[in-house]
Amino acid sequence: MKHLYMMRHGQTLFNVRRRIQGSCDSPLTELGIKQAKAAKELIKDISFDHYYSSTAERASDT
């Protein structure tokens, strides 16, 4: 059986300002960094065959 896990990036500066990001990149906020660290803890015991991420800084940082 295969499982697919999907995760959205943490909160960004544009999220806080209610701006559309699209292809523009916006850095993670302090909350976004905390969210990314919390996500890391949630998935730390899962064995992944592959990882895929957008090249957007917000996604890569998360």
PDB file with one MODEL, atoms N, CA, C and O in Angstrom:
MODEL        1
ATOM      1  N   MET A   1       0.838  -1.173   0.000  1.00  0.00           N
ATOM      2  CA  MET A   1       0.000   0.000   0.000  1.00  0.00           C
ATOM      3  C   MET A   1       0.892   1.248   0.000  1.00  0.00           C
ATOM      4  O   MET A   1       1.885   1.318   0.724  1.00  0.00           O
ATOM      5  N   LYS A   2       0.521   2.212  -0.814  1.00  0.00           N
ATOM      6  CA  LYS A   2       1.250   3.487  -0.894  1.00  0.00           C
ATOM      7  C   LYS A   2       0.452   4.568  -0.176  1.00  0.00           C
ATOM      8  O   LYS A   2      -0.779   4.553  -0.174  1.00  0.00           O
ATOM      9  N   HIS A   3       1.162   5.492   0.424  1.00  0.00           N
ATOM     10  CA  HIS A   3       0.540   6.633   1.081  1.00  0.00           C
ATOM     11  C   HIS A   3       1.101   7.917   0.477  1.00  0.00           C
ATOM     12  O   HIS A   3       2.287   7.998   0.156  1.00  0.00           O
ATOM     13  N   LEU A   4       0.256   8.893   0.330  1.00  0.00           N
ATOM     14  CA  LEU A   4       0.668  10.194  -0.176  1.00  0.00           C
ATOM     15  C   LEU A   4       0.407  11.214   0.920  1.00  0.00           C
ATOM     16  O   LEU A   4      -0.721  11.353   1.393  1.00  0.00           O
ATOM     17  N   TYR A   5       1.441  11.919   1.317  1.00  0.00           N
ATOM     18  CA  TYR A   5       1.330  12.960   2.338  1.00  0.00           C
ATOM     19  C   TYR A   5       1.545  14.309   1.658  1.00  0.00           C
ATOM     20  O   TYR A   5       2.497  14.485   0.898  1.00  0.00           O
ATOM     21  N   MET A   6       0.669  15.243   1.931  1.00  0.00           N
ATOM     22  CA  MET A   6       0.813  16.586   1.371  1.00  0.00           C
ATOM     23  C   MET A   6       0.800  17.588   2.520  1.00  0.00           C
ATOM     24  O   MET A   6       0.048  17.441   3.483  1.00  0.00           O
ATOM     25  N   MET A   7       1.635  18.596   2.404  1.00  0.00           N
ATOM     26  CA  MET A   7       1.720  19.592   3.456  1.00  0.00           C
ATOM     27  C   MET A   7       1.856  20.968   2.816  1.00  0.00           C
ATOM     28  O   MET A   7       2.560  21.136   1.821  1.00  0.00           O
ATOM     29  N   ARG A   8       1.188  21.925   3.389  1.00  0.00           N
ATOM     30  CA  ARG A   8       1.281  23.303   2.928  1.00  0.00           C
ATOM     31  C   ARG A   8       2.397  23.986   3.708  1.00  0.00           C
ATOM     32  O   ARG A   8       2.741  23.577   4.817  1.00  0.00           O
ATOM     33  N   HIS A   9       2.947  25.016   3.117  1.00  0.00           N
ATOM     34  CA  HIS A   9       4.004  25.773   3.789  1.00  0.00           C
ATOM     35  C   HIS A   9       3.458  26.457   5.040  1.00  0.00           C
ATOM     36  O   HIS A   9       2.248  26.628   5.192  1.00  0.00           O
ATOM     37  N   GLY A  10       4.360  26.841   5.923  1.00  0.00           N
ATOM     38  CA  GLY A  10       3.978  27.582   7.126  1.00  0.00           C
ATOM     39  C   GLY A  10       3.552  29.004   6.778  1.00  0.00           C
ATOM     40  O   GLY A  10       3.667  29.442   5.633  1.00  0.00           O
ATOM     41  N   GLN A  11       3.062  29.706   7.779  1.00  0.00           N
ATOM     42  CA  GLN A  11       2.590  31.071   7.574  1.00  0.00           C
ATOM     43  C   GLN A  11       3.704  31.964   7.034  1.00  0.00           C
ATOM     44  O   GLN A  11       4.850  31.892   7.479  1.00  0.00           O
ATOM     45  N   THR A  12       3.342  32.807   6.064  1.00  0.00           N
ATOM     46  CA  THR A  12       4.313  33.733   5.478  1.00  0.00           C
ATOM     47  C   THR A  12       3.901  35.179   5.753  1.00  0.00           C
ATOM     48  O   THR A  12       2.799  35.458   6.224  1.00  0.00           O
ATOM     49  N   LEU A  13       4.807  36.068   5.447  1.00  0.00           N
ATOM     50  CA  LEU A  13       4.542  37.497   5.600  1.00  0.00           C
ATOM     51  C   LEU A  13       3.341  37.916   4.751  1.00  0.00           C
ATOM     52  O   LEU A  13       2.512  38.705   5.205  1.00  0.00           O
ATOM     53  N   PHE A  14       3.238  37.399   3.525  1.00  0.00           N
ATOM     54  CA  PHE A  14       2.098  37.732   2.660  1.00  0.00           C
ATOM     55  C   PHE A  14       0.800  37.197   3.252  1.00  0.00           C
ATOM     56  O   PHE A  14      -0.241  37.840   3.114  1.00  0.00           O
ATOM     57  N   ASN A  15       0.832  36.034   3.909  1.00  0.00           N
ATOM     58  CA  ASN A  15      -0.375  35.520   4.563  1.00  0.00           C
ATOM     59  C   ASN A  15      -0.873  36.524   5.603  1.00  0.00           C
ATOM     60  O   ASN A  15      -2.068  36.810   5.680  1.00  0.00           O
ATOM     61  N   VAL A  16       0.044  37.046   6.389  1.00  0.00           N
ATOM     62  CA  VAL A  16      -0.306  38.001   7.440  1.00  0.00           C
ATOM     63  C   VAL A  16      -0.890  39.281   6.830  1.00  0.00           C
ATOM     64  O   VAL A  16      -1.833  39.864   7.365  1.00  0.00           O
ATOM     65  N   ARG A  17      -0.320  39.698   5.718  1.00  0.00           N
ATOM     66  CA  ARG A  17      -0.779  40.929   5.055  1.00  0.00           C
ATOM     67  C   ARG A  17      -1.968  40.693   4.134  1.00  0.00           C
ATOM     68  O   ARG A  17      -2.450  41.623   3.487  1.00  0.00           O
ATOM     69  N   ARG A  18      -2.445  39.447   4.072  1.00  0.00           N
ATOM     70  CA  ARG A  18      -3.573  39.056   3.227  1.00  0.00           C
ATOM     71  C   ARG A  18      -3.322  39.382   1.752  1.00  0.00           C
ATOM     72  O   ARG A  18      -4.210  39.862   1.047  1.00  0.00           O
ATOM     73  N   ARG A  19      -2.104  39.113   1.307  1.00  0.00           N
ATOM     74  CA  ARG A  19      -1.716  39.323  -0.089  1.00  0.00           C
ATOM     75  C   ARG A  19      -1.584  37.978  -0.781  1.00  0.00           C
ATOM     76  O   ARG A  19      -1.174  36.989  -0.173  1.00  0.00           O
ATOM     77  N   ILE A  20      -1.931  37.953  -2.042  1.00  0.00           N
ATOM     78  CA  ILE A  20      -1.793  36.747  -2.843  1.00  0.00           C
ATOM     79  C   ILE A  20      -0.317  36.564  -3.181  1.00  0.00           C
ATOM     80  O   ILE A  20       0.354  37.508  -3.598  1.00  0.00           O
ATOM     81  N   GLN A  21       0.181  35.340  -2.999  1.00  0.00           N
ATOM     82  CA  GLN A  21       1.600  35.091  -3.236  1.00  0.00           C
ATOM     83  C   GLN A  21       1.876  34.675  -4.669  1.00  0.00           C
ATOM     84  O   GLN A  21       2.796  35.205  -5.292  1.00  0.00           O
ATOM     85  N   GLY A  22       1.108  33.749  -5.206  1.00  0.00           N
ATOM     86  CA  GLY A  22       1.363  33.278  -6.557  1.00  0.00           C
ATOM     87  C   GLY A  22       2.811  32.869  -6.721  1.00  0.00           C
ATOM     88  O   GLY A  22       3.342  32.102  -5.917  1.00  0.00           O
ATOM     89  N   SER A  23       3.456  33.383  -7.768  1.00  0.00           N
ATOM     90  CA  SER A  23       4.859  33.030  -8.002  1.00  0.00           C
ATOM     91  C   SER A  23       5.813  33.932  -7.214  1.00  0.00           C
ATOM     92  O   SER A  23       7.018  33.681  -7.172  1.00  0.00           O
ATOM     93  N   CYS A  24       5.268  34.985  -6.588  1.00  0.00           N
ATOM     94  CA  CYS A  24       6.094  35.822  -5.706  1.00  0.00           C
ATOM     95  C   CYS A  24       6.442  35.005  -4.465  1.00  0.00           C
ATOM     96  O   CYS A  24       5.669  34.150  -4.034  1.00  0.00           O
ATOM     97  N   ASP A  25       7.575  35.271  -3.919  1.00  0.00           N
ATOM     98  CA  ASP A  25       7.961  34.530  -2.722  1.00  0.00           C
ATOM     99  C   ASP A  25       7.921  35.448  -1.512  1.00  0.00           C
ATOM    100  O   ASP A  25       8.219  36.639  -1.609  1.00  0.00           O
ATOM    101  N   SER A  26       7.558  34.895  -0.401  1.00  0.00           N
ATOM    102  CA  SER A  26       7.444  35.643   0.844  1.00  0.00           C
ATOM    103  C   SER A  26       8.034  34.776   1.947  1.00  0.00           C
ATOM    104  O   SER A  26       7.755  33.578   1.992  1.00  0.00           O
ATOM    105  N   PRO A  27       8.831  35.338   2.828  1.00  0.00           N
ATOM    106  CA  PRO A  27       9.475  34.519   3.867  1.00  0.00           C
ATOM    107  C   PRO A  27       8.491  34.045   4.934  1.00  0.00           C
ATOM    108  O   PRO A  27       7.436  34.642   5.144  1.00  0.00           O
ATOM    109  N   LEU A  28       8.863  32.968   5.591  1.00  0.00           N
ATOM    110  CA  LEU A  28       8.069  32.484   6.716  1.00  0.00           C
ATOM    111  C   LEU A  28       8.153  33.482   7.862  1.00  0.00           C
ATOM    112  O   LEU A  28       9.185  34.115   8.086  1.00  0.00           O
ATOM    113  N   THR A  29       7.045  33.607   8.579  1.00  0.00           N
ATOM    114  CA  THR A  29       7.035  34.421   9.797  1.00  0.00           C
ATOM    115  C   THR A  29       7.557  33.560  10.940  1.00  0.00           C
ATOM    116  O   THR A  29       7.833  32.375  10.753  1.00  0.00           O
ATOM    117  N   GLU A  30       7.690  34.145  12.109  1.00  0.00           N
ATOM    118  CA  GLU A  30       8.090  33.361  13.286  1.00  0.00           C
ATOM    119  C   GLU A  30       7.085  32.231  13.527  1.00  0.00           C
ATOM    120  O   GLU A  30       7.469  31.110  13.857  1.00  0.00           O
ATOM    121  N   LEU A  31       5.786  32.540  13.356  1.00  0.00           N
ATOM    122  CA  LEU A  31       4.765  31.490  13.507  1.00  0.00           C
ATOM    123  C   LEU A  31       4.952  30.413  12.449  1.00  0.00           C
ATOM    124  O   LEU A  31       4.829  29.224  12.743  1.00  0.00           O
ATOM    125  N   GLY A  32       5.249  30.822  11.218  1.00  0.00           N
ATOM    126  CA  GLY A  32       5.479  29.859  10.139  1.00  0.00           C
ATOM    127  C   GLY A  32       6.641  28.929  10.435  1.00  0.00           C
ATOM    128  O   GLY A  32       6.584  27.740  10.119  1.00  0.00           O
ATOM    129  N   ILE A  33       7.692  29.459  11.038  1.00  0.00           N
ATOM    130  CA  ILE A  33       8.844  28.643  11.423  1.00  0.00           C
ATOM    131  C   ILE A  33       8.442  27.662  12.519  1.00  0.00           C
ATOM    132  O   ILE A  33       8.839  26.497  12.486  1.00  0.00           O
ATOM    133  N   LYS A  34       7.659  28.124  13.484  1.00  0.00           N
ATOM    134  CA  LYS A  34       7.166  27.227  14.540  1.00  0.00           C
ATOM    135  C   LYS A  34       6.270  26.147  13.962  1.00  0.00           C
ATOM    136  O   LYS A  34       6.334  24.995  14.391  1.00  0.00           O
ATOM    137  N   GLN A  35       5.426  26.505  12.983  1.00  0.00           N
ATOM    138  CA  GLN A  35       4.557  25.526  12.340  1.00  0.00           C
ATOM    139  C   GLN A  35       5.379  24.466  11.612  1.00  0.00           C
ATOM    140  O   GLN A  35       5.054  23.279  11.663  1.00  0.00           O
ATOM    141  N   ALA A  36       6.446  24.896  10.936  1.00  0.00           N
ATOM    142  CA  ALA A  36       7.312  23.953  10.225  1.00  0.00           C
ATOM    143  C   ALA A  36       7.987  22.992  11.202  1.00  0.00           C
ATOM    144  O   ALA A  36       8.102  21.796  10.931  1.00  0.00           O
ATOM    145  N   LYS A  37       8.431  23.522  12.335  1.00  0.00           N
ATOM    146  CA  LYS A  37       9.060  22.660  13.347  1.00  0.00           C
ATOM    147  C   LYS A  37       8.053  21.682  13.946  1.00  0.00           C
ATOM    148  O   LYS A  37       8.397  20.536  14.232  1.00  0.00           O
ATOM    149  N   ALA A  38       6.811  22.128  14.137  1.00  0.00           N
ATOM    150  CA  ALA A  38       5.764  21.235  14.654  1.00  0.00           C
ATOM    151  C   ALA A  38       5.452  20.135  13.635  1.00  0.00           C
ATOM    152  O   ALA A  38       5.241  18.980  14.005  1.00  0.00           O
ATOM    153  N   ALA A  39       5.425  20.499  12.358  1.00  0.00           N
ATOM    154  CA  ALA A  39       5.182  19.507  11.306  1.00  0.00           C
ATOM    155  C   ALA A  39       6.306  18.474  11.279  1.00  0.00           C
ATOM    156  O   ALA A  39       6.058  17.283  11.090  1.00  0.00           O
ATOM    157  N   LYS A  40       7.532  18.933  11.468  1.00  0.00           N
ATOM    158  CA  LYS A  40       8.682  18.026  11.509  1.00  0.00           C
ATOM    159  C   LYS A  40       8.491  16.968  12.594  1.00  0.00           C
ATOM    160  O   LYS A  40       8.760  15.786  12.376  1.00  0.00           O
ATOM    161  N   GLU A  41       8.025  17.402  13.757  1.00  0.00           N
ATOM    162  CA  GLU A  41       7.790  16.460  14.857  1.00  0.00           C
ATOM    163  C   GLU A  41       6.692  15.456  14.510  1.00  0.00           C
ATOM    164  O   GLU A  41       6.776  14.286  14.884  1.00  0.00           O
ATOM    165  N   LEU A  42       5.662  15.915  13.794  1.00  0.00           N
ATOM    166  CA  LEU A  42       4.554  15.027  13.439  1.00  0.00           C
ATOM    167  C   LEU A  42       4.959  13.932  12.461  1.00  0.00           C
ATOM    168  O   LEU A  42       4.418  12.828  12.498  1.00  0.00           O
ATOM    169  N   ILE A  43       5.913  14.240  11.587  1.00  0.00           N
ATOM    170  CA  ILE A  43       6.265  13.265  10.550  1.00  0.00           C
ATOM    171  C   ILE A  43       7.622  12.589  10.778  1.00  0.00           C
ATOM    172  O   ILE A  43       8.085  11.830   9.927  1.00  0.00           O
ATOM    173  N   LYS A  44       8.245  12.855  11.896  1.00  0.00           N
ATOM    174  CA  LYS A  44       9.609  12.360  12.119  1.00  0.00           C
ATOM    175  C   LYS A  44       9.727  10.836  12.105  1.00  0.00           C
ATOM    176  O   LYS A  44      10.797  10.318  11.782  1.00  0.00           O
ATOM    177  N   ASP A  45       8.681  10.114  12.438  1.00  0.00           N
ATOM    178  CA  ASP A  45       8.741   8.654  12.494  1.00  0.00           C
ATOM    179  C   ASP A  45       8.206   7.982  11.228  1.00  0.00           C
ATOM    180  O   ASP A  45       8.084   6.758  11.181  1.00  0.00           O
ATOM    181  N   ILE A  46       7.891   8.766  10.220  1.00  0.00           N
ATOM    182  CA  ILE A  46       7.380   8.218   8.962  1.00  0.00           C
ATOM    183  C   ILE A  46       8.546   8.040   8.004  1.00  0.00           C
ATOM    184  O   ILE A  46       9.356   8.949   7.820  1.00  0.00           O
ATOM    185  N   SER A  47       8.624   6.880   7.406  1.00  0.00           N
ATOM    186  CA  SER A  47       9.670   6.604   6.429  1.00  0.00           C
ATOM    187  C   SER A  47       9.154   6.968   5.035  1.00  0.00           C
ATOM    188  O   SER A  47       8.131   6.448   4.589  1.00  0.00           O
ATOM    189  N   PHE A  48       9.860   7.856   4.360  1.00  0.00           N
ATOM    190  CA  PHE A  48       9.449   8.305   3.029  1.00  0.00           C
ATOM    191  C   PHE A  48      10.382   7.730   1.968  1.00  0.00           C
ATOM    192  O   PHE A  48      11.595   7.660   2.165  1.00  0.00           O
ATOM    193  N   ASP A  49       9.802   7.321   0.844  1.00  0.00           N
ATOM    194  CA  ASP A  49      10.603   6.885  -0.299  1.00  0.00           C
ATOM    195  C   ASP A  49      11.089   8.085  -1.107  1.00  0.00           C
ATOM    196  O   ASP A  49      12.196   8.074  -1.646  1.00  0.00           O
ATOM    197  N   HIS A  50      10.252   9.120  -1.186  1.00  0.00           N
ATOM    198  CA  HIS A  50      10.577  10.302  -1.977  1.00  0.00           C
ATOM    199  C   HIS A  50      10.015  11.550  -1.307  1.00  0.00           C
ATOM    200  O   HIS A  50       9.013  11.500  -0.593  1.00  0.00           O
ATOM    201  N   TYR A  51      10.679  12.656  -1.555  1.00  0.00           N
ATOM    202  CA  TYR A  51      10.207  13.967  -1.108  1.00  0.00           C
ATOM    203  C   TYR A  51      10.155  14.872  -2.340  1.00  0.00           C
ATOM    204  O   TYR A  51      11.050  14.829  -3.183  1.00  0.00           O
ATOM    205  N   TYR A  52       9.134  15.669  -2.439  1.00  0.00           N
ATOM    206  CA  TYR A  52       9.032  16.647  -3.518  1.00  0.00           C
ATOM    207  C   TYR A  52       8.627  17.971  -2.903  1.00  0.00           C
ATOM    208  O   TYR A  52       7.778  18.017  -2.013  1.00  0.00           O
ATOM    209  N   SER A  53       9.231  19.044  -3.374  1.00  0.00           N
ATOM    210  CA  SER A  53       8.909  20.368  -2.854  1.00  0.00           C
ATOM    211  C   SER A  53       9.003  21.387  -3.970  1.00  0.00           C
ATOM    212  O   SER A  53       9.802  21.249  -4.897  1.00  0.00           O
ATOM    213  N   SER A  54       8.189  22.394  -3.869  1.00  0.00           N
ATOM    214  CA  SER A  54       8.309  23.546  -4.754  1.00  0.00           C
ATOM    215  C   SER A  54       9.678  24.184  -4.510  1.00  0.00           C
ATOM    216  O   SER A  54      10.279  23.999  -3.451  1.00  0.00           O
ATOM    217  N   THR A  55      10.152  24.921  -5.479  1.00  0.00           N
ATOM    218  CA  THR A  55      11.412  25.643  -5.292  1.00  0.00           C
ATOM    219  C   THR A  55      11.197  26.972  -4.573  1.00  0.00           C
ATOM    220  O   THR A  55      12.159  27.675  -4.263  1.00  0.00           O
ATOM    221  N   ALA A  56       9.928  27.318  -4.308  1.00  0.00           N
ATOM    222  CA  ALA A  56       9.642  28.551  -3.557  1.00  0.00           C
ATOM    223  C   ALA A  56      10.303  28.458  -2.184  1.00  0.00           C
ATOM    224  O   ALA A  56      10.265  27.413  -1.534  1.00  0.00           O
ATOM    225  N   GLU A  57      10.901  29.551  -1.759  1.00  0.00           N
ATOM    226  CA  GLU A  57      11.609  29.555  -0.476  1.00  0.00           C
ATOM    227  C   GLU A  57      10.693  29.133   0.676  1.00  0.00           C
ATOM    228  O   GLU A  57      11.111  28.395   1.568  1.00  0.00           O
ATOM    229  N   ARG A  58       9.453  29.604   0.651  1.00  0.00           N
ATOM    230  CA  ARG A  58       8.512  29.282   1.740  1.00  0.00           C
ATOM    231  C   ARG A  58       8.269  27.786   1.831  1.00  0.00           C
ATOM    232  O   ARG A  58       8.142  27.247   2.931  1.00  0.00           O
ATOM    233  N   ALA A  59       8.203  27.107   0.695  1.00  0.00           N
ATOM    234  CA  ALA A  59       7.977  25.663   0.687  1.00  0.00           C
ATOM    235  C   ALA A  59       9.248  24.915   1.087  1.00  0.00           C
ATOM    236  O   ALA A  59       9.197  23.986   1.893  1.00  0.00           O
ATOM    237  N   SER A  60      10.359  25.311   0.537  1.00  0.00           N
ATOM    238  CA  SER A  60      11.634  24.658   0.862  1.00  0.00           C
ATOM    239  C   SER A  60      11.978  24.825   2.336  1.00  0.00           C
ATOM    240  O   SER A  60      12.461  23.888   2.971  1.00  0.00           O
ATOM    241  N   ASP A  61      11.731  26.014   2.886  1.00  0.00           N
ATOM    242  CA  ASP A  61      12.022  26.245   4.297  1.00  0.00           C
ATOM    243  C   ASP A  61      11.120  25.401   5.193  1.00  0.00           C
ATOM    244  O   ASP A  61      11.555  24.895   6.228  1.00  0.00           O
ATOM    245  N   THR A  62       9.867  25.256   4.788  1.00  0.00           N
ATOM    246  CA  THR A  62       8.951  24.444   5.581  1.00  0.00           C
ATOM    247  C   THR A  62       9.365  22.991   5.508  1.00  0.00           C
ATOM    248  O   THR A  62       8.719  22.134   6.111  1.00  0.00           O
TER     249      THR A  62
ENDMDL
END
